[in-house]
Amino acid sequence: MAEEMRFHLEQRTADLAADGLSADEAHFAAQRRFGNIASIQEHAREAHGWGWLDRILTDLRFAVRQLAKSPGFSLLAIATLALGIGANTAMFNVANSMLLRPLPFDPAGRLDRFFRATAQNQEGQFSAADVRDLMQAGAPYGEIAPYEAGEASLSEPGQPPEMAVAYRVPASFFPLLKTTLQLGRNFRPGEAVPGNDRVVILSHRLWQNRLGGRTDILGHALRIDGETHLVIGVLPASFDDWRYLGAVDLFRPLALEPAQWADRQSTPLRILALPSNRPDRGTAVTLITGIGGRLAAAHPEVNAGSTWRVISLHRLIAGKNGPAVLGMLIGLSGFVLLIGCSNLANLLLVRTITQAREFAVRSALGASRLQLLRPLVAESLLLALAGGLCALLVAMWVGDWLSIRSTGDNGEQVPFVIDWLVFSWTLGVSLVTALAFGLAPALFALRLDLNQTLKSGGRGATGARGQQRFRQILIVGQFALAMVLLTGAAVFIRGLDEINHRRAGWESSQLITGSVLLPVAKYANADRIDAFHRLVVERLHELPGVASASVSAFTPFFSWPENRRFFVEGRPLPEPGHEPGTTLNTVSPRYFTTVGTRIMAGRAFDTRDTASSGRVFIVNQTLARALFDEANPLGHRIRLGGDGPPAWGEIVGVARDVVSVMPESNPVTFQLYQPMAQDPHARCELSVRTAGPLAADLLPGIRAAVAGLDPDLPIRNLKTADDAVVRANYQLAVLRDLLTSLGLLGLSLASLGIYGVIARAMAQRAGEFAIRLALGASVADITGLVLVNGVKLALIGSVAGLAGAFGVTRLLAAGFPGMHLHSGPVLAGTTLLLIAVALLACWLPARRAGQVDAMTVLRAE
């Protein structure tokens, strides 16, 4: 293009010279007629179509130079955005991993779980007889696969036994999940017969961790529940997905005796289903609930008052409160991002105000409003994109930390992978963030008064009164959001600490607990189970340092999952489905002494309470008051529902109420105890109270004592009661740490924001402070002026944030009803902390403002 223009200019010059002009006159005349070559070239380039790209590149280069001139500000801005966007991205990554990413065996989200809901349990299980009737009547629904969740003892020569999570499933289970085994084959129909069911399919995790991933695993023999099982298959690694069925170690055939298929009393089975494409969702759900209603009417003695529910499997992944908690975390991390954005908006606005004269001069020289805005937009985009890239690193680090913190008892970790959806979220948040903090300086540049700015010269650098008020509103908003974050973290910390130290009705000091599951092959009847219980208690009492030992169905500090209906002798029989319900624990003699639960009236169980003696019960205080008012409950007789023929038992004692340490307490407040000898449980909890202060020192001795009785018998979760409580609530501890991190991050950004804004304002007001000092103001006057202004903003923000703090507290209380989350001292302490941090953040620049050298500043003015 340049050569073409040069050619035309030379031709014009030659024509003019031919007309009689001198060479110089012809050259200048040709240039005058041709016009400004640079301007023509610029217009030609724009017409060629790439001018917009040239302008963008020019603006980006200019923005890079501007940011490079202020490296401190640039690094601070990128770090602020990295933390804010990173926190928000990390929380979205958690929600994506739990709620949005499809299950590997249910990519379409069509799988359902069935529940048998009662007044005591909304997620009840099914009896084998009900499942049999369902599979006969529910064919129009689609594919239905019952399964039984449980545990099994797993042992191999040369390795210590361990407790494994073991499911019993039919041959249709894996085809329903569209899962193909990595090695081996599926179960065969003939293996669903008791005696032919000694085959096992391993999870990929167990195959790798326990068996070293050996390739010759097929046909290998394992001892499961004391019986030899042959390995026939290994599942793929994708089936270990932690969100559902991920903790299962091995699968065995669901083999039931004919008598078990006819049993409607016990409810051990769960149901997984895949609806067919024929009925719509509403019709399919109506079909299943209708079958449940017919069975409730046909068998009221066991099913009255129950309804069947159909829930999508995907909804169950995060639990009942999971979506609300995850939404709250994303919202609170958004508060952190808003604080960071307001920080940058404040700093950029101050920075833009100081460049007001430059903008005015550029405008006077012909720059349009768009040309003034483009560098500011480019600067904001560069900061946001750089912060977004760093935010991905922050989110990856948080994901790794969460994976380590969420490691289960079997070593399984929860993976949090950055996928395309998380990357898109980060990009979108970065762009929105650029708009959020870049809007304030852009509006200032648009509303710039050219004449007034050029007249004012270097004065007025603090901005107009409206701009100052806007910056103050930003600071108030930061502290309001920080108040919400800190309050949420503080009340949750207090609530979790209260739960972990809640010892209502039992004593944890010097108490050790552990789970034992007796193999069915060795302990096939109640007599053998009872004999083991008596023998293990004797062996534990023989250990040095043991004060008391017992066995029970459940530990005192968790919610007891066994809910039973009961009847009181001499009272009118309630309508089927409206019987009172109670949680039931089966315990051995010395249980109450071991766990520290007081007997308020009557007696505890002892050696006279055997399988051949009359049935006896102990009730808790709440049950005694509710059913017998002020009357003495001792001597009254009750009967448990579902026990077949009526078997009345006498109430021989009243125990103190035991409160669970779990945040979701059992809705049933009645508690009932029966002797272990009268209903032996193969799965039991060992409880040992030590005589000395160092309870953990007895753990090896307890493990050795049990191994001496049966080398195939593992003890699971053998630890002190305090450690067991903390471990049981470890997911809440992860949530506590996340809330604490968000609260501290919000506080840090808010304090950094008020410090940066006030420090910049103090530097701009140096002339004013010099005049005040020259007129007689003291250093204390200047310092107090700055401190009062900053603390006033922080106080207004803290008070404004109280409404949000109450909202977060109510949201947490709704999600965790068993936690005490309402605390006035916590709110007061949070407010004082915010004011103290604001005081410190304001004191540092105020101290420098009071040390201004008035003579030097005024001479410079």
KOLDOBA-591633 format. One line per field, with one value per residue (C-alpha): residue number from 0; x, y, z. Coordinates in steps of 0.02 Angstrom, whole numbers, plus 50000, padded with zeros to 5 digits. Example, Ala and Ser with C-alpha at 12.3 -4.5 7.8 and 13.67 -1.06 7.14 Angstrom:
BEGIN
resi	(0|1)
u	(50615|50684)
v	(49775|49947)
w	(50390|50357)
***
This chain:
BEGIN
resi	(0|1|2|3|4|5|6|7|8|9|10|11|12|13|14|15|16|17|18|19|20|21|22|23|24|25|26|27|28|29|30|31|32|33|34|35|36|37|38|39|40|41|42|43|44|45|46|47|48|49|50|51|52|53|54|55|56|57|58|59|60|61|62|63|64|65|66|67|68|69|70|71|72|73|74|75|76|77|78|79|80|81|82|83|84|85|86|87|88|89|90|91|92|93|94|95|96|97|98|99|100|101|102|103|104|105|106|107|108|109|110|111|112|113|114|115|116|117|118|119|120|121|122|123|124|125|126|127|128|129|130|131|132|133|134|135|136|137|138|139|140|141|142|143|144|145|146|147|148|149|150|151|152|153|154|155|156|157|158|159|160|161|162|163|164|165|166|167|168|169|170|171|172|173|174|175|176|177|178|179|180|181|182|183|184|185|186|187|188|189|190|191|192|193|194|195|196|197|198|199|200|201|202|203|204|205|206|207|208|209|210|211|212|213|214|215|216|217|218|219|220|221|222|223|224|225|226|227|228|229|230|231|232|233|234|235|236|237|238|239|240|241|242|243|244|245|246|247|248|249|250|251|252|253|254|255|256|257|258|259|260|261|262|263|264|265|266|267|268|269|270|271|272|273|274|275|276|277|278|279|280|281|282|283|284|285|286|287|288|289|290|291|292|293|294|295|296|297|298|299|300|301|302|303|304|305|306|307|308|309|310|311|312|313|314|315|316|317|318|319|320|321|322|323|324|325|326|327|328|329|330|331|332|333|334|335|336|337|338|339|340|341|342|343|344|345|346|347|348|349|350|351|352|353|354|355|356|357|358|359|360|361|362|363|364|365|366|367|368|369|370|371|372|373|374|375|376|377|378|379|380|381|382|383|384|385|386|387|388|389|390|391|392|393|394|395|396|397|398|399|400|401|402|403|404|405|406|407|408|409|410|411|412|413|414|415|416|417|418|419|420|421|422|423|424|425|426|427|428|429|430|431|432|433|434|435|436|437|438|439|440|441|442|443|444|445|446|447|448|449|450|451|452|453|454|455|456|457|458|459|460|461|462|463|464|465|466|467|468|469|470|471|472|473|474|475|476|477|478|479|480|481|482|483|484|485|486|487|488|489|490|491|492|493|494|495|496|497|498|499|500|501|502|503|504|505|506|507|508|509|510|511|512|513|514|515|516|517|518|519|520|521|522|523|524|525|526|527|528|529|530|531|532|533|534|535|536|537|538|539|540|541|542|543|544|545|546|547|548|549|550|551|552|553|554|555|556|557|558|559|560|561|562|563|564|565|566|567|568|569|570|571|572|573|574|575|576|577|578|579|580|581|582|583|584|585|586|587|588|589|590|591|592|593|594|595|596|597|598|599|600|601|602|603|604|605|606|607|608|609|610|611|612|613|614|615|616|617|618|619|620|621|622|623|624|625|626|627|628|629|630|631|632|633|634|635|636|637|638|639|640|641|642|643|644|645|646|647|648|649|650|651|652|653|654|655|656|657|658|659|660|661|662|663|664|665|666|667|668|669|670|671|672|673|674|675|676|677|678|679|680|681|682|683|684|685|686|687|688|689|690|691|692|693|694|695|696|697|698|699|700|701|702|703|704|705|706|707|708|709|710|711|712|713|714|715|716|717|718|719|720|721|722|723|724|725|726|727|728|729|730|731|732|733|734|735|736|737|738|739|740|741|742|743|744|745|746|747|748|749|750|751|752|753|754|755|756|757|758|759|760|761|762|763|764|765|766|767|768|769|770|771|772|773|774|775|776|777|778|779|780|781|782|783|784|785|786|787|788|789|790|791|792|793|794|795|796|797|798|799|800|801|802|803|804|805|806|807|808|809|810|811|812|813|814|815|816|817|818|819|820|821|822|823|824|825|826|827|828|829|830|831|832|833|834|835|836|837|838|839|840|841|842|843|844|845|846|847|848|849|850|851|852|853|854|855|856|857|858|859|860)
u	(50000|50142|50225|50060|50038|50220|50190|50036|50130|50277|50158|50071|50240|50295|50133|50155|50338|50284|50165|50315|50338|50508|50549|50527|50367|50297|50338|50255|50105|50082|50088|49959|49840|49865|49836|49907|49986|49983|49798|49755|49850|49758|49588|49639|49688|49521|49429|49530|49439|49574|49565|49465|49599|49733|49639|49615|49800|49845|49730|49799|49978|49934|49846|49999|50112|49995|49989|50177|50199|50110|50174|50118|49940|49938|50001|49878|49734|49779|49802|49634|49547|49637|49575|49399|49371|49468|49357|49201|49269|49319|49143|49067|49186|49120|48940|48985|49068|48920|48767|48802|48923|48825|48854|48961|48825|48679|48730|48549|48496|48352|48389|48271|48275|48119|48085|47956|47915|47841|47814|47978|48083|48055|48190|48141|48186|48083|48045|48085|47901|47855|47996|47932|47757|47829|47929|47774|47660|47783|47830|47755|47872|48034|48185|48191|48340|48334|48496|48556|48690|48799|48972|49079|49242|49378|49536|49682|49832|49971|49864|49762|49573|49473|49292|49232|49075|48986|48825|48718|48646|48548|48619|48517|48602|48751|48656|48529|48674|48742|48908|49027|49155|49337|49385|49284|49097|48933|48833|48729|48548|48597|48713|48563|48531|48597|48749|48793|48827|49009|49072|49122|49147|49277|49278|49424|49485|49491|49575|49712|49735|49712|49764|49894|49799|49859|49807|49778|49644|49505|49481|49577|49503|49458|49388|49231|49132|49237|49192|49296|49234|49302|49335|49240|49254|49324|49226|49298|49373|49229|49110|49202|49121|49111|48940|48843|48899|49078|49119|49071|49217|49138|48976|48899|48742|48576|48534|48380|48293|48108|48064|48156|48061|47899|47953|47868|47934|48117|48158|48338|48319|48344|48275|48359|48253|48266|48098|48053|48023|47837|47759|47796|47871|47706|47626|47775|47777|47589|47610|47738|47645|47487|47574|47634|47459|47386|47518|47485|47300|47331|47455|47410|47498|47667|47634|47495|47538|47678|47689|47808|47914|48010|48161|48285|48455|48539|48442|48510|48694|48713|48593|48442|48532|48670|48596|48555|48726|48817|48711|48753|48940|48932|48836|48958|49106|49016|49018|49207|49215|49103|49218|49367|49274|49226|49408|49468|49327|49378|49563|49533|49416|49545|49677|49565|49524|49710|49720|49574|49683|49760|49587|49536|49688|49661|49478|49528|49645|49501|49485|49307|49219|49246|49431|49440|49346|49439|49602|49504|49405|49563|49647|49501|49496|49682|49669|49516|49589|49755|49659|49551|49703|49776|49603|49608|49768|49683|49532|49646|49737|49572|49512|49669|49649|49467|49512|49636|49515|49373|49470|49355|49394|49432|49557|49440|49464|49337|49408|49373|49424|49429|49326|49261|49109|49216|49331|49181|49117|49287|49291|49115|49149|49308|49215|49075|49205|49293|49128|49093|49254|49284|49116|49157|49309|49220|49072|49190|49276|49109|49046|49209|49183|49318|49319|49311|49451|49568|49533|49565|49739|49808|49683|49527|49619|49507|49358|49189|49076|48971|49125|49185|49014|49018|49186|49120|48969|49087|49182|49019|48964|49129|49111|48928|48975|49122|49000|48893|49043|49119|48954|48916|49088|49083|48912|48954|49120|49028|48890|49012|49115|48957|48912|49086|49083|48899|48896|48714|48673|48843|49027|49165|49318|49420|49298|49350|49230|49245|49134|49137|49042|49029|49039|48879|48974|49048|48908|48753|48635|48594|48682|48851|48833|48787|48934|49054|48983|49009|49184|49245|49183|49276|49437|49423|49398|49559|49662|49764|49688|49510|49378|49224|49175|49014|48938|48788|48700|48743|48855|48768|48828|48758|48577|48512|48447|48332|48155|48019|47834|47779|47621|47584|47490|47320|47306|47187|47270|47306|47253|47378|47511|47481|47575|47706|47883|48048|48231|48297|48469|48518|48649|48744|48762|48876|48834|48764|48915|49034|48961|48916|48726|48640|48495|48370|48252|48247|48396|48514|48525|48630|48672|48496|48428|48456|48372|48272|48216|48069|48089|48139|48160|48235|48154|48222|48153|48060|47966|47925|47855|47758|47670|47655|47655|47694|47659|47801|47836|47924|47825|47724|47737|47765|47782|47883|47794|47855|47908|47778|47678|47652|47804|47773|47920|47928|48002|48137|48226|48225|48384|48436|48401|48547|48570|48655|48808|48750|48681|48527|48447|48327|48145|48101|48142|48087|48231|48214|48344|48335|48464|48587|48562|48377|48411|48595|48663|48801|48855|48896|48992|49127|49137|49283|49307|49485|49545|49689|49691|49779|49639|49726|49866|49743|49698|49831|49782|49597|49636|49748|49615|49484|49607|49648|49466|49449|49590|49462|49373|49416|49379|49324|49345|49431|49470|49429|49251|49309|49404|49254|49141|49263|49285|49098|49079|49230|49121|49053|49232|49270|49120|49178|49350|49275|49164|49310|49420|49286|49259|49443|49468|49322|49389|49563|49500|49386|49526|49644|49514|49487|49675|49712|49575|49615|49803|49776|49657|49781|49917|49801|49751|49931|49912|49754|49838|49989|49877|49787|49954|50014|49855|49886|49809|49901|49958|49823|49691|49744|49756|49587|49506|49562|49522|49346|49305|49366|49291|49125|49116|49162|49031|48895|48944|48941|48768|48706|48773|48673|48521|48624|48708|48538|48490|48645|48618|48439|48493|48624|48500|48374|48507|48574|48430|48532|48660|48642|48679|48593|48712|48709|48889|48948|48865|48936|49110|49104|49056|49196|49321|49270|49286|49455|49522|49454|49536|49704|49685|49644|49775|49923|49885|49819|49986|50078|49955|49997|50182|50166|50306|50198|50341|50395|50217|50169|50330|50286|50111)
v	(50000|50120|50085|50113|50283|50328|50286|50398|50540|50525|50526|50682|50766|50722|50792|50957|50970|50944|51092|51203|51197|51172|51005|51067|51161|51011|50894|51005|51039|50851|50820|50955|50885|50703|50735|50663|50498|50427|50471|50395|50237|50227|50244|50114|49992|50019|49989|49830|49759|49735|49905|49840|49711|49843|49952|49807|49763|49945|49959|49798|49856|50021|49931|49819|49972|50057|49904|49882|50059|50007|49831|49837|49879|49751|49609|49656|49660|49492|49412|49481|49414|49247|49222|49284|49194|49043|49025|49039|48917|48792|48794|48773|48629|48544|48569|48508|48351|48310|48369|48407|48274|48119|47952|47835|47702|47824|47957|47996|48016|47892|47774|47777|47719|47657|47692|47626|47781|47774|47905|47853|47834|47918|47811|47638|47476|47330|47153|47012|46966|47144|47144|46979|47051|47211|47117|47020|47173|47307|47239|47390|47505|47433|47344|47318|47252|47224|47219|47207|47321|47256|47216|47060|47003|46981|46883|46813|46708|46820|46977|47045|47028|47182|47234|47258|47341|47197|47202|47056|47086|46985|46938|47080|47214|47254|47241|47364|47484|47453|47402|47280|47195|47233|47054|46895|46870|46919|46811|46670|46634|46469|46560|46646|46485|46470|46355|46402|46583|46573|46679|46860|47009|47135|47322|47395|47486|47328|47233|47365|47410|47244|47120|47222|47220|47045|46986|46806|46857|46758|46595|46659|46606|46733|46700|46804|46785|46632|46544|46519|46620|46616|46778|46776|46958|47132|47292|47438|47587|47700|47596|47656|47826|47893|47974|47811|47632|47697|47631|47451|47330|47170|47098|46927|46846|46887|46712|46695|46543|46516|46563|46728|46768|46743|46854|47024|47070|47106|47241|47216|47253|47410|47432|47508|47529|47586|47641|47589|47716|47675|47758|47939|47991|48029|47866|47764|47844|47819|47636|47606|47704|47610|47443|47504|47557|47388|47296|47411|47369|47183|47166|47301|47209|47257|47385|47494|47678|47655|47734|47699|47838|47848|47965|47993|47920|48082|48176|48062|48094|48253|48201|48292|48455|48444|48558|48694|48684|48686|48832|48924|48892|48958|49110|49145|49124|49248|49369|49349|49389|49542|49605|49584|49671|49818|49830|49841|49958|50075|50067|50087|50232|50321|50282|50349|50507|50545|50530|50648|50786|50662|50609|50791|50833|50682|50730|50909|50843|50754|50585|50519|50444|50272|50304|50356|50200|50070|50072|50059|49910|49827|49853|49774|49626|49594|49596|49483|49356|49350|49331|49194|49093|49104|49061|48894|48854|48904|48794|48647|48668|48677|48521|48426|48483|48430|48260|48230|48292|48183|48020|47882|47743|47627|47749|47811|47993|48107|48175|48355|48371|48533|48493|48599|48653|48720|48805|48888|48944|49022|49112|49178|49236|49322|49420|49468|49518|49630|49717|49732|49818|49908|49995|50129|50205|50191|50291|50420|50440|50458|50592|50690|50879|50936|51122|51100|50971|51078|51229|51135|51080|50958|51001|50902|50737|50656|50666|50748|50723|50595|50493|50498|50441|50299|50240|50246|50141|50012|50001|49985|49846|49755|49752|49702|49552|49513|49516|49384|49273|49286|49257|49102|49031|49078|49004|48844|48827|48847|48726|48590|48612|48592|48432|48358|48391|48348|48210|48206|48041|47958|47989|47983|48001|47839|47751|47646|47579|47466|47364|47175|47073|46886|46774|46678|46518|46508|46593|46523|46529|46635|46518|46535|46723|46738|46626|46738|46894|46822|46760|46922|47024|46906|46923|47112|47119|47020|47156|47266|47439|47389|47445|47383|47308|47268|47234|47319|47334|47520|47646|47775|47929|47897|47891|47713|47656|47517|47587|47473|47487|47438|47409|47438|47303|47357|47502|47502|47439|47585|47578|47491|47615|47731|47631|47726|47699|47687|47665|47501|47456|47282|47282|47163|47174|47316|47416|47563|47564|47554|47697|47804|47807|47823|47713|47836|47704|47515|47410|47377|47213|47077|46893|46838|46910|46762|46687|46570|46702|46818|46965|47130|47306|47470|47632|47807|47954|48029|47867|47845|48022|48016|47850|47842|48026|48031|47846|47727|47633|47490|47329|47380|47267|47310|47212|47250|47246|47126|46991|46864|46793|46916|46916|47035|47102|47190|47363|47342|47509|47689|47756|47934|48006|47990|48130|48090|48189|48186|48348|48261|48187|48040|48102|47963|48021|47861|47744|47563|47436|47246|47117|47054|46876|46884|46944|46915|47021|46957|47137|47220|47363|47333|47463|47467|47589|47604|47635|47749|47914|47847|47749|47741|47634|47489|47481|47350|47242|47246|47202|47057|46992|46982|46905|46773|46719|46716|46761|46792|46923|47105|47254|47409|47586|47535|47703|47812|47876|48057|48012|47915|48066|48182|48057|48034|48222|48243|48302|48439|48482|48503|48618|48712|48737|48798|48924|48980|49003|49105|49210|49247|49280|49402|49489|49502|49575|49697|49756|49767|49867|49995|50007|50033|50162|50261|50253|50317|50451|50505|50523|50631|50737|50770|50954|50970|50889|51002|51155|51087|51058|51232|51307|51221|51048|50914|50743|50665|50772|50712|50530|50538|50616|50470|50337|50400|50405|50227|50148|50234|50151|49981|49999|50047|49898|49778|49836|49825|49647|49587|49551|49441|49360|49311|49241|49132|49072|49022|48932|48833|48795|48728|48617|48553|48551|48457|48597|48748|48892|49041|49140|49324|49323|49257|49404|49527|49451|49454|49638|49682|49584|49678|49846|49798|49746|49906|50006|49925|49945|50130|50164|50123|50256|50375|50362|50409|50551|50624|50621|50732|50861|51017|51127|51007|50976|51160|51205|51072|51143)
w	(50000|50040|49872|49781|49865|49828|49644|49635|49723|49600|49450|49515|49543|49366|49292|49385|49332|49152|49173|49211|49398|49474|49552|49732|49693|49600|49747|49879|49769|49739|49927|49960|49830|49883|50068|50232|50183|50362|50382|50213|50259|50425|50340|50212|50347|50435|50272|50248|50404|50536|50619|50767|50804|50793|50916|51037|51030|51055|51206|51280|51257|51339|51483|51509|51517|51641|51753|51741|51805|51966|52002|52184|52137|51996|52106|52244|52120|52043|52215|52273|52119|52130|52308|52274|52109|52173|52326|52218|52089|52225|52299|52126|52095|52253|52196|52022|52090|52202|52108|51925|51865|51811|51893|51787|51791|51773|51647|51601|51783|51767|51912|52063|52243|52330|52513|52635|52737|52911|53045|53127|52969|52802|52718|52780|52693|52633|52686|52566|52552|52502|52373|52301|52282|52206|52075|52026|52014|51960|51788|51696|51794|51725|51797|51986|52085|52274|52370|52549|52622|52762|52822|52820|52897|52766|52803|52706|52760|52822|52836|52980|52962|52919|52912|52733|52666|52580|52478|52425|52252|52122|51953|51875|51980|51868|51703|51774|51808|51632|51710|51627|51738|51707|51745|51757|51749|51832|51954|51883|51931|52012|52133|52216|52312|52492|52488|52308|52348|52401|52256|52262|52146|52208|52192|52096|52252|52358|52216|52206|52390|52476|52340|52247|52082|52044|51871|51925|52051|51964|52056|52207|52375|52511|52684|52705|52866|52904|52741|52583|52434|52256|52165|51999|51946|51972|51940|51841|51932|51878|51984|52141|52119|52296|52276|52276|52308|52308|52482|52441|52447|52383|52315|52349|52278|52362|52420|52532|52603|52560|52738|52717|52557|52655|52802|52816|52989|52955|52826|52767|52581|52479|52303|52151|51995|51815|51743|51567|51431|51420|51574|51610|51776|51860|51804|51861|52034|52051|52005|52143|52277|52231|52257|52428|52474|52427|52530|52679|52670|52645|52788|52916|53058|52984|52846|52915|52913|52786|52613|52471|52399|52235|52234|52096|52138|52089|52223|52358|52321|52421|52559|52625|52664|52534|52399|52526|52607|52440|52380|52541|52514|52336|52398|52539|52422|52310|52458|52465|52280|52305|52441|52325|52183|52294|52349|52171|52121|52263|52220|52033|52064|52172|52040|51902|52001|52015|51825|51799|51725|51604|51546|51528|51422|51310|51291|51249|51115|51029|51113|51113|51264|51190|51170|51353|51410|51306|51407|51570|51505|51440|51608|51700|51580|51597|51787|51787|51666|51760|51923|51843|51789|51964|52034|51944|52038|52201|52160|52119|52285|52380|52289|52338|52518|52521|52449|52589|52722|52656|52660|52724|52845|52700|52624|52488|52440|52359|52195|52145|51963|51864|51709|51565|51666|51808|51683|51599|51769|51808|51641|51663|51841|51783|51648|51767|51895|51769|51737|51924|51978|51812|51811|51941|51853|51685|51751|51823|51654|51566|51686|51687|51682|51559|51600|51788|51789|51683|51792|51955|51903|52030|52165|52203|52188|52316|52199|52212|52361|52268|52225|52404|52462|52336|52402|52579|52528|52455|52620|52718|52600|52624|52812|52800|52694|52809|52955|52869|52831|53005|53093|52991|53029|53213|53251|53158|53251|53414|53362|53307|53465|53568|53475|53491|53678|53708|53838|53892|53974|53956|53994|53862|53972|53982|53864|53713|53582|53430|53313|53294|53164|53202|53046|53014|52975|53151|53249|53166|53315|53467|53590|53503|53489|53673|53721|53625|53707|53881|53838|53759|53909|54025|53924|53920|54109|54130|54043|54160|54174|54124|54247|54154|53986|53895|53724|53645|53480|53467|53551|53662|53570|53393|53340|53359|53191|53255|53276|53344|53381|53556|53657|53840|53933|53995|53872|53723|53565|53447|53267|53152|53098|53247|53380|53480|53419|53511|53470|53535|53602|53655|53792|53907|54097|54157|54000|54097|54213|54065|53963|54113|54094|54262|54312|54387|54457|54471|54422|54277|54183|54265|54248|54299|54134|54018|53867|53979|54103|54084|53965|54044|53980|54037|53975|53968|54066|53918|53883|54067|54084|53920|53951|54139|54193|54378|54404|54434|54270|54361|54352|54199|54049|53867|53706|53550|53383|53249|53373|53315|53460|53604|53718|53861|53960|54126|54148|54281|54268|54208|54128|54100|53927|53806|53678|53513|53458|53276|53202|53132|53284|53277|53273|53397|53574|53663|53708|53758|53815|53817|53877|53746|53809|53761|53583|53536|53392|53277|53249|53413|53490|53619|53757|53879|54022|54082|54258|54206|54111|53954|53874|53704|53779|53795|53610|53563|53712|53666|53486|53541|53662|53524|53400|53531|53530|53340|53219|53079|53182|53142|53254|53161|53224|53385|53464|53612|53620|53601|53443|53377|53400|53312|53170|53150|53126|53012|52867|52978|53023|52838|52821|52976|52900|52737|52826|52933|52780|52692|52848|52874|52689|52688|52844|52770|52606|52696|52810|52662|52569|52706|52733|52548|52521|52677|52645|52467|52529|52662|52531|52425|52575|52629|52584|52689|52839|52819|52824|52979|53065|53016|53090|53257|53244|53344|53282|53392|53306|53134|53190|53277|53123|53015|53146|53180|52996|52964|53121|53088|52917|52991|53128|53003|52895|53042|53097|52918|52907|53058|52950|52836|52986|53057|52887|52875|53054|53016|52858|52954|53093|52965|52888|53054|53178|53308|53324|53438|53320|53403|53510|53556|53622|53454|53363|53487|53475|53285|53285|53405|53300|53144|53231|53305|53134|53056|53196|53160|52972|52994|53128|53015|52882|53016|53106|52946|52913|53083|53042|52888|52870|52849|52786|52650|52591|52586|52494|52364|52347)
***
